[in-house]
Amino acid sequence: MPNKELVVLGIRGVPAQHGGFETFAEYLCPFLINNGWKVTVYCQEDGAGPIYYSEWMGVNRIHIPVKNDGPWGTIIFDLRSVIHSLRFKGVFLTLGYNTAIFNILHRIFGKTNVINMDGIEWKRQKWSAIGKAWFWLNERFGCWFGNHLVADHPKIKEHLATRVSRDKITMIAYGGKEITSANEYVLADYGLKKDNYAILIARAEPENSILEAVQAFSKEKRGAKLVVLGNYSPEDNPYHEKVIAAASDEVMFVGAIYDVDIVGALRFFARFYVHGHQVGGTNPSLVEALGVGNAILAHDNPFNRWVAKEGSVYFSDIDSASLEMGKLFSDSLYVKRLKDKSSENFNDNFRWSDILSQYESLLEKFLSCKQ
């Protein structure tokens, strides 16, 4: 077998600071290094200056400074990363298809590129018509230019199979960390009591059903809290303003929390977790809820049902969400059954050790491809 070399593109870097793909890379890269791989990851940095290099947990990091902010900065970073990566051998792993148009360079130069196609980004409500067109086109480019595709959910695989042959697609779910204990003292900082609050963790966007969840919770006096994590700017964002206006005095907006131990503790001691995502594949936040053993109240769609299975009850509108919230707060046996199902589901399907082994097996298949 050729030298086991991997180049990772499409993320902001490791260790994780921004999203699910970075967290995945933070687990995958050390795992592969421990198994004899040489791993290189491209990292986006703010500002101007030359490309520089560093090492993290055995990972070769290539830092590319970009002075532009937002999506334009990401596009520039991705282009520079792809061009720079052409000097490497081995197999390439691109996480996301948002700038897959640039991956034509990997094809032209004979590189073997596996692309994780993420969710159906162009269907998300938050994007403008131009943004949706960009993502729609790049989804097609990813299907064409990638040597092989990874789907993180059976429904995503079905969708991609309308673009390319099923033989070109492998389904590997997202993984999660199991949490079996946490520091209860964390709750005191937020004035919370164990088992007397629900928790919702999501970007504050309409497609995540946050307004509906807040309205459902606020329909009645619960004698409990709904803890909402995330950044809310009602003065700048009309949707954020609607969410906050709909909230009763039992809803707590605690901001974005990046300390994984604090977030883990808040999850662990919650009565149940609310997951309103309407689109996407295997959502990392939902998998993390399974890893904690949460009872779950999720938006009723095929994506969530495949992931959460019998560890969740499902809602389709404000009234059904409110009704289920009442049951979850009042019936401890009901909650216990859901918790047990979540833990069983996590152990069977979403452990990092299993997910990472599946990735390594897939990547090894392409090491012998033309470089």
C-alpha positions in Angstrom: 0.0 0.0 0.0 1.3 3.5 -0.8 2.3 5.9 2.1 -0.8 6.8 4.0 -1.1 10.5 3.4 -4.3 12.6 3.8 -4.9 16.3 3.0 -8.0 17.8 4.6 -9.7 20.9 3.0 -13.0 22.7 3.4 -12.9 23.7 7.1 -11.5 26.6 9.1 -8.9 24.4 10.8 -8.2 22.3 13.9 -8.8 22.3 16.8 -12.4 23.0 16.3 -13.7 26.5 16.8 -16.6 26.9 14.4 -18.8 23.9 13.5 -19.5 20.2 13.1 -17.1 19.5 10.3 -14.2 21.0 12.4 -15.2 18.8 15.4 -15.2 15.8 13.1 -11.8 16.7 11.8 -10.5 17.2 15.4 -11.4 13.5 16.1 -10.5 12.1 12.7 -7.0 13.5 12.3 -5.4 12.2 15.6 -7.2 8.9 15.0 -5.5 8.5 11.6 -2.2 9.7 12.9 -2.3 7.0 15.6 -2.9 4.5 12.8 0.2 5.6 10.9 -1.2 8.3 8.6 0.5 11.6 7.8 -2.3 14.3 7.9 -2.2 17.8 6.6 -5.0 20.3 7.4 -5.5 23.8 5.9 -6.4 26.5 8.4 -8.0 29.9 7.7 -6.6 32.8 9.6 -7.7 36.4 9.8 -5.5 39.2 8.4 -2.8 39.5 5.8 0.6 37.9 5.5 2.4 34.9 4.1 1.4 31.3 4.5 2.9 29.7 7.6 3.1 26.2 9.2 2.6 24.7 12.6 1.8 21.3 14.2 -1.1 20.2 16.5 -1.3 16.7 17.9 0.9 15.4 15.0 -1.2 17.2 12.4 0.7 19.3 9.9 -1.3 22.6 9.8 -1.0 25.1 6.9 -2.2 28.5 7.9 -3.5 30.8 5.1 -4.2 34.4 6.3 -7.3 36.0 4.6 -8.1 39.7 5.1 -11.7 39.4 3.8 -14.5 38.6 6.2 -17.6 36.4 5.8 -18.4 34.2 2.8 -16.1 36.1 0.5 -13.2 35.4 2.8 -14.1 31.7 2.9 -14.2 31.5 -0.9 -10.8 33.1 -1.2 -9.4 30.8 1.5 -10.8 27.7 -0.2 -9.3 28.7 -3.6 -5.9 29.4 -2.2 -6.0 26.1 -0.2 -6.9 24.0 -3.3 -4.2 25.6 -5.3 -1.6 25.1 -2.6 -2.7 21.5 -2.0 -1.8 20.4 -5.6 1.8 19.9 -4.5 0.7 17.0 -2.2 0.3 13.3 -2.8 -2.0 10.8 -1.1 -5.8 11.1 -0.8 -7.7 14.3 -0.3 -10.8 14.8 1.9 -12.9 17.9 1.3 -15.5 18.6 4.0 -18.4 20.3 2.3 -19.2 21.3 -1.3 -19.7 25.0 -0.9 -16.8 25.9 -3.2 -16.7 22.6 -5.1 -16.1 24.5 -8.3 -12.5 24.8 -7.3 -12.1 21.0 -7.0 -11.9 20.8 -10.7 -8.2 21.5 -10.2 -7.8 18.3 -8.3 -9.3 16.5 -11.2 -7.1 18.3 -13.8 -4.0 17.5 -11.8 -5.0 13.9 -11.2 -5.6 14.1 -7.4 -8.0 11.7 -5.7 -10.6 13.7 -3.8 -13.3 12.3 -1.5 -16.0 14.9 -0.8 -18.3 14.8 2.2 -21.4 16.4 0.7 -23.0 17.6 4.0 -26.7 18.6 3.8 -28.8 20.1 1.1 -27.5 23.6 1.6 -29.4 25.3 -1.2 -32.7 24.4 0.5 -32.0 26.5 3.6 -34.3 29.4 4.1 -31.5 31.8 5.2 -29.9 32.1 1.8 -30.8 34.7 -0.8 -31.7 33.6 -4.3 -28.1 34.2 -5.4 -26.8 32.2 -2.5 -29.2 29.3 -3.2 -28.1 29.3 -6.9 -24.4 29.2 -5.8 -25.0 26.2 -3.5 -27.1 24.4 -6.1 -24.4 24.7 -8.7 -21.6 23.7 -6.3 -23.6 20.7 -5.2 -23.5 19.6 -8.9 -19.8 20.5 -9.2 -19.0 18.4 -6.1 -20.9 15.4 -7.6 -19.0 15.8 -10.9 -15.5 16.6 -9.6 -15.2 14.4 -6.6 -13.8 10.9 -7.1 -16.1 9.6 -4.4 -18.8 11.2 -2.2 -19.7 10.7 1.4 -23.3 11.2 2.6 -24.0 11.4 6.3 -27.6 10.3 6.1 -29.6 7.8 4.0 -31.8 10.6 2.7 -28.7 12.6 1.6 -27.5 9.5 -0.2 -30.9 9.2 -2.0 -30.7 12.8 -3.0 -27.1 12.5 -4.4 -28.1 9.4 -6.2 -30.3 11.6 -8.4 -27.1 13.3 -9.5 -24.6 10.4 -9.8 -24.4 6.6 -9.6 -25.0 5.1 -6.2 -21.7 3.3 -6.6 -20.0 6.7 -6.2 -21.6 7.3 -2.8 -20.8 5.9 0.7 -23.1 6.6 3.6 -21.2 7.3 6.9 -23.1 9.0 9.7 -21.7 11.7 12.0 -20.3 10.6 15.3 -20.6 11.9 18.9 -19.1 11.8 22.3 -20.7 9.9 25.1 -21.2 11.8 28.3 -22.1 9.7 31.4 -21.4 12.3 34.1 -21.1 16.1 34.4 -20.6 18.8 37.0 -23.9 19.7 38.5 -22.4 22.9 40.0 -22.6 24.4 36.5 -26.4 24.7 36.9 -26.1 27.2 39.8 -24.4 29.7 37.5 -27.6 29.8 35.5 -30.1 29.5 38.3 -31.2 26.1 37.0 -32.3 22.9 38.8 -31.5 19.4 37.5 -34.3 17.8 35.5 -36.4 21.1 35.7 -35.6 22.6 32.3 -35.5 21.8 28.6 -32.6 22.8 26.4 -32.5 24.0 22.8 -29.2 24.5 21.0 -29.2 25.7 17.4 -28.3 28.6 15.2 -31.1 31.3 15.4 -32.6 30.7 12.0 -36.2 30.0 10.9 -35.5 26.5 9.5 -34.5 25.4 13.0 -38.1 26.0 14.3 -36.9 28.1 17.2 -39.8 30.5 17.1 -42.3 27.5 17.0 -40.5 25.9 20.0 -40.6 29.1 22.0 -44.2 29.7 21.2 -45.1 26.2 22.1 -43.3 26.3 25.4 -44.8 29.7 26.2 -48.4 28.7 25.6 -48.7 27.5 29.2 -47.1 28.2 32.6 -44.7 25.2 32.9 -43.1 25.7 36.3 -39.8 24.9 34.5 -37.4 26.6 32.1 -36.6 26.5 28.4 -32.9 27.3 28.1 -32.0 28.6 24.6 -28.4 28.7 23.6 -27.2 30.8 20.7 -26.5 34.4 19.6 -29.6 36.6 19.4 -29.5 40.2 18.2 -33.1 41.5 18.2 -32.1 45.0 17.3 -30.5 43.8 14.0 -32.5 40.7 13.1 -36.3 40.6 12.7 -36.4 36.9 13.3 -34.5 37.1 16.5 -36.9 39.9 17.6 -39.9 37.7 16.9 -38.4 34.8 18.9 -37.7 37.0 22.0 -41.0 38.7 21.8 -42.8 35.3 21.8 -41.0 34.1 24.9 -42.6 33.9 28.3 -40.7 34.7 31.5 -39.8 31.0 31.8 -37.6 31.1 28.6 -33.9 31.8 29.2 -31.7 33.1 26.5 -28.2 32.4 27.8 -26.2 33.4 24.6 -23.7 31.3 22.8 -21.6 29.0 25.0 -18.4 27.6 23.6 -17.1 25.8 26.7 -17.8 22.1 25.8 -17.9 21.1 29.5 -20.5 23.7 30.3 -22.6 22.8 27.3 -22.2 19.1 28.1 -23.4 19.7 31.7 -26.4 21.7 30.6 -27.4 18.9 28.2 -26.7 16.2 30.7 -29.0 17.6 33.5 -31.8 18.7 31.1 -35.2 17.1 31.3 -35.2 16.9 27.5 -33.6 18.4 24.4 -35.6 20.3 21.7 -34.4 19.8 18.1 -36.3 21.9 15.6 -34.0 21.4 12.5 -36.2 20.9 9.4 -33.4 20.2 6.8 -30.0 18.6 6.8 -28.5 15.1 7.2 -27.1 13.7 10.5 -27.1 16.8 12.6 -24.2 17.0 15.1 -26.3 18.6 17.8 -28.8 15.8 17.6 -26.1 13.2 17.8 -24.6 14.9 20.8 -28.0 14.7 22.5 -28.0 11.0 21.9 -24.5 10.8 23.4 -25.7 12.4 26.6 -28.8 10.1 26.7 -31.3 12.9 26.3 -35.0 12.4 25.9 -35.7 14.4 22.7 -38.5 16.4 21.2 -37.7 16.8 17.5 -39.3 18.3 14.4 -41.0 15.6 12.5 -39.1 14.9 9.3 -37.2 12.0 7.8 -33.8 13.4 8.7 -34.5 13.6 12.4 -36.5 10.3 12.6 -33.6 8.3 11.2 -31.1 9.8 13.6 -33.2 10.0 16.9 -35.4 7.0 16.2 -37.3 5.9 19.3 -35.4 8.2 21.7 -37.5 11.1 20.5 -41.1 12.2 20.2 -41.9 14.4 17.3 -43.8 17.6 16.6 -45.2 19.1 13.4 -46.6 22.4 14.6 -46.9 24.6 17.7 -49.9 22.7 19.2 -48.3 19.3 18.9 -45.0 20.6 20.4 -46.8 22.2 23.3 -48.7 19.0 24.0 -45.5 16.9 24.0 -43.7 19.4 26.2 -46.5 19.0 28.8 -46.1 15.2 28.7 -42.3 15.4 29.0 -42.4 17.6 32.0 -45.2 15.6 33.8 -44.4 12.0 33.1 -41.0 10.7 34.4 -41.5 7.2 33.1 -42.1 8.5 29.6 -38.9 10.5 29.8 -36.9 7.5 31.2 -38.0 5.3 28.3 -36.9 7.9 25.8 -33.5 8.4 27.6 -32.9 4.6 27.5 -33.7 4.5 23.8 -31.4 7.4 23.0 -28.5 5.7 24.8 -29.1 2.4 23.1 -29.3 4.1 19.7 -26.1 6.1 20.3 -24.1 3.0 21.3 -25.4 1.1 18.3 -24.9 3.7 15.6 -23.0 6.9 16.5 -19.8 6.2 18.5 -16.8 8.0 17.1 -14.7 4.9 17.2 -17.0 3.2 14.7 -17.5 6.3 12.5 -13.8 7.0 12.3 -12.9 3.4 11.4 -15.5 3.6 8.6 -13.7 6.7 7.3 -10.3 5.1 7.4 -11.5 2.0 5.5 -13.0 4.3 2.8 -9.9 6.5 2.5 -7.6 3.4 2.3 -9.5 2.2 -0.8 -8.4 5.4 -2.6 -4.8 5.4 -1.6 -3.8 3.2 -4.5 -5.7 5.4 -7.0 -3.8 7.5 -9.5 -2.0 10.4 -7.7 
